[in-house]
Amino acid sequence: MSWVNSITAKLELEVIAIDGKTMKQSYDRNQSQKPLHIVSAWSASHQLVLGQKKVNKKSNEVTAIPALLELLEIEKSIITIDARLVSERNSSAHN
């Protein structure tokens, strides 16, 4: 990954990875509560979570991603995301 770091440093770009995770053991069977699912933005260069957005119970990551991106200053950034989460709406919203 050093070649990525050299390119992004020269271009003064930051790589931000977007990924969703289900929190282990965050469910409650007795209360019929589903596990907590969040989408996070990770700064590769700073090794830091820049922001997180909870995925609504009756939704999915695709709807949480635009809300997360709106919280961040992503100008001059390269955003990476799982291919299965890319929708036309998300990819065109932040060109």
NULONU-916983 format. One line per 5 residues: their letters; for each residue x, y, z negated of N, C-alpha, C. Coordinates in nm, 3 decimals. Example, Ala and Ser with C-alpha at 12.3 -4.5 7.8 and 13.67 -1.06 7.14 Angstrom:
! NULONU-916983
AS> 1.319 -0.569 -0.780 1.230 -0.450 -0.780 1.320 -0.330 -0.780; 1.285 -0.225 -0.708 1.367 -0.106 -0.714 1.290 0.003 -0.787
***
This chain:
! NULONU-916983
MSWVN> 0.081 -0.120 0.000 0.000 0.000 0.000 0.086 0.127 0.000; 0.216 0.113 -0.004 0.301 0.232 -0.006 0.286 0.314 0.121; 0.258 0.248 0.234 0.240 0.322 0.359 0.115 0.410 0.352; 0.011 0.362 0.283 -0.111 0.443 0.266 -0.078 0.565 0.180; -0.005 0.542 0.073 0.032 0.653 -0.016 0.117 0.757 0.057
SITAK> 0.208 0.712 0.143 0.292 0.809 0.214 0.211 0.892 0.313; 0.116 0.830 0.379 0.031 0.904 0.474 -0.059 1.002 0.401; -0.126 0.955 0.296 -0.218 1.043 0.225 -0.143 1.158 0.156; -0.021 1.134 0.109 0.058 1.240 0.047 0.097 1.346 0.150; 0.141 1.304 0.267 0.180 1.398 0.371 0.062 1.481 0.419
LELEV> -0.054 1.419 0.426 -0.174 1.490 0.473 -0.249 1.558 0.359; -0.196 1.543 0.237 -0.260 1.597 0.118 -0.403 1.546 0.103; -0.418 1.416 0.121 -0.548 1.351 0.107 -0.546 1.261 -0.016; -0.662 1.241 -0.070 -0.677 1.149 -0.182 -0.765 1.034 -0.138; -0.730 0.912 -0.179 -0.812 0.796 -0.149 -0.904 0.771 -0.268
IAIDG> -1.035 0.768 -0.239 -1.135 0.742 -0.342 -1.212 0.617 -0.302; -1.207 0.517 -0.388 -1.277 0.391 -0.362 -1.412 0.392 -0.434; -1.517 0.358 -0.361 -1.651 0.348 -0.417 -1.685 0.201 -0.430; -1.728 0.160 -0.549 -1.761 0.019 -0.569 -1.866 0.006 -0.679; -1.950 -0.092 -0.663 -2.053 -0.120 -0.763 -2.019 -0.243 -0.844
KTMKQ> -2.057 -0.240 -0.969 -2.032 -0.352 -1.059 -2.151 -0.372 -1.152; -2.177 -0.498 -1.182 -2.276 -0.532 -1.284 -2.200 -0.555 -1.414; -2.244 -0.489 -1.520 -2.176 -0.499 -1.648 -2.208 -0.633 -1.715; -2.105 -0.707 -1.743 -2.118 -0.838 -1.803 -2.189 -0.829 -1.938; -2.282 -0.917 -1.961 -2.358 -0.929 -2.086 -2.432 -0.801 -2.124
SYDRN> -2.475 -0.725 -2.025 -2.550 -0.602 -2.053 -2.701 -0.624 -2.042; -2.741 -0.746 -2.027 -2.883 -0.779 -2.016 -2.938 -0.821 -2.152; -3.070 -0.823 -2.163 -3.136 -0.869 -2.285 -3.255 -0.955 -2.244; -3.239 -1.084 -2.253 -3.346 -1.176 -2.211 -3.472 -1.159 -2.295; -3.455 -1.134 -2.424 -3.571 -1.118 -2.512 -3.657 -0.998 -2.474
QSQKP> -3.593 -0.893 -2.425 -3.664 -0.771 -2.386 -3.690 -0.765 -2.235; -3.658 -0.871 -2.165 -3.670 -0.876 -2.018 -3.594 -0.760 -1.953; -3.480 -0.728 -2.009 -3.398 -0.618 -1.958 -3.291 -0.674 -1.865; -3.287 -0.622 -1.743 -3.188 -0.666 -1.646 -3.051 -0.607 -1.681; -2.944 -0.667 -1.627 -2.810 -0.613 -1.655 -2.792 -0.473 -1.597
LHIVS> -2.706 -0.396 -1.661 -2.671 -0.261 -1.616 -2.583 -0.272 -1.493; -2.618 -0.196 -1.390 -2.540 -0.196 -1.267 -2.501 -0.051 -1.238; -2.372 -0.028 -1.215 -2.324 0.108 -1.189 -2.239 0.111 -1.062; -2.232 0.231 -1.004 -2.144 0.258 -0.890 -2.038 0.355 -0.941; -1.911 0.325 -0.913 -1.801 0.407 -0.960 -1.719 0.461 -0.845
AWSAS> -1.658 0.577 -0.868 -1.562 0.636 -0.775 -1.427 0.631 -0.843; -1.331 0.564 -0.778 -1.198 0.541 -0.834 -1.094 0.617 -0.754; -1.015 0.698 -0.821 -0.904 0.769 -0.757 -0.782 0.678 -0.757; -0.742 0.636 -0.639 -0.627 0.545 -0.628 -0.498 0.613 -0.673; -0.481 0.739 -0.638 -0.356 0.807 -0.672 -0.345 0.840 -0.821
HQLVL> -0.456 0.864 -0.886 -0.454 0.900 -1.028 -0.485 0.782 -1.120; -0.526 0.667 -1.059 -0.564 0.550 -1.139 -0.669 0.589 -1.244; -0.776 0.654 -1.194 -0.875 0.714 -1.282 -1.014 0.704 -1.221; -1.113 0.673 -1.303 -1.251 0.676 -1.258 -1.295 0.822 -1.255; -1.338 0.869 -1.138 -1.378 1.009 -1.121 -1.523 1.032 -1.158
GQKKV> -1.604 0.929 -1.145 -1.745 0.943 -1.176 -1.816 0.809 -1.165; -1.931 0.802 -1.229 -2.013 0.682 -1.223 -2.159 0.722 -1.215; -2.237 0.636 -1.151 -2.381 0.660 -1.140 -2.451 0.528 -1.166; -2.547 0.530 -1.254 -2.626 0.411 -1.284 -2.720 0.385 -1.167; -2.728 0.259 -1.128 -2.821 0.219 -1.022 -2.958 0.201 -1.087
NKKSN> -3.059 0.268 -1.032 -3.194 0.257 -1.087 -3.244 0.113 -1.081; -3.330 0.078 -1.175 -3.378 -0.059 -1.188 -3.440 -0.113 -1.059; -3.516 -0.031 -0.991 -3.586 -0.076 -0.870 -3.518 -0.026 -0.744; -3.386 -0.015 -0.750 -3.312 0.037 -0.637 -3.189 -0.050 -0.614; -3.092 0.005 -0.538 -2.967 -0.066 -0.515 -2.854 0.035 -0.499
EVTAI> -2.734 -0.015 -0.476 -2.616 0.070 -0.465 -2.626 0.172 -0.352; -2.691 0.134 -0.244 -2.699 0.223 -0.127 -2.765 0.356 -0.164; -2.862 0.353 -0.252 -2.928 0.478 -0.291 -2.849 0.554 -0.398; -2.766 0.486 -0.475 -2.689 0.552 -0.580 -2.563 0.619 -0.526; -2.510 0.570 -0.415 -2.385 0.624 -0.360 -2.395 0.772 -0.323
PALLE> -2.497 0.816 -0.249 -2.505 0.960 -0.217 -2.512 1.047 -0.342; -2.583 1.001 -0.444 -2.593 1.078 -0.568 -2.457 1.089 -0.636; -2.379 0.981 -0.632 -2.244 0.984 -0.689 -2.154 1.078 -0.609; -2.160 1.070 -0.478 -2.075 1.155 -0.394 -2.106 1.303 -0.413; -2.231 1.336 -0.440 -2.269 1.476 -0.463 -2.205 1.531 -0.590
LLEIE> -2.172 1.445 -0.685 -2.110 1.489 -0.810 -1.961 1.521 -0.794; -1.902 1.472 -0.687 -1.758 1.482 -0.669 -1.718 1.588 -0.567; -1.601 1.643 -0.586 -1.542 1.729 -0.484 -1.456 1.638 -0.397; -1.508 1.602 -0.280 -1.441 1.501 -0.198 -1.379 1.558 -0.072; -1.370 1.688 -0.065 -1.305 1.749 0.050 -1.158 1.704 0.053
KSIIT> -1.107 1.678 0.170 -0.971 1.627 0.190 -0.951 1.493 0.120; -1.052 1.407 0.127 -1.043 1.274 0.067 -1.081 1.169 0.169; -1.022 1.053 0.151 -1.062 0.936 0.227 -1.147 0.852 0.134; -1.269 0.824 0.175 -1.360 0.745 0.092 -1.365 0.603 0.148; -1.340 0.506 0.061 -1.352 0.366 0.101 -1.473 0.307 0.030
IDARL> -1.536 0.212 0.099 -1.660 0.155 0.047 -1.677 0.016 0.106; -1.742 -0.072 0.032 -1.771 -0.206 0.085 -1.854 -0.194 0.211; -1.820 -0.271 0.311 -1.893 -0.264 0.438 -2.041 -0.295 0.420; -2.074 -0.381 0.329 -2.214 -0.417 0.310 -2.296 -0.303 0.251; -2.228 -0.202 0.198 -2.299 -0.089 0.137 -2.312 0.030 0.231
VSERN> -2.247 0.023 0.344 -2.251 0.135 0.437 -2.384 0.133 0.512; -2.447 0.246 0.512 -2.569 0.263 0.591 -2.548 0.384 0.679; -2.626 0.395 0.781 -2.614 0.511 0.869 -2.634 0.639 0.790; -2.724 0.636 0.695 -2.754 0.753 0.612 -2.630 0.796 0.533; -2.560 0.700 0.469 -2.444 0.734 0.389 -2.327 0.777 0.473
SSAHN> -2.301 0.710 0.583 -2.184 0.743 0.663 -2.196 0.878 0.732; -2.314 0.916 0.772 -2.331 1.045 0.840 -2.350 1.161 0.744; -2.388 1.132 0.622 -2.417 1.239 0.526 -2.293 1.316 0.483; -2.175 1.255 0.498 -2.055 1.319 0.446 -1.945 1.328 0.551; -1.983 1.352 0.675 -1.883 1.370 0.782 -1.818 1.505 0.770
***
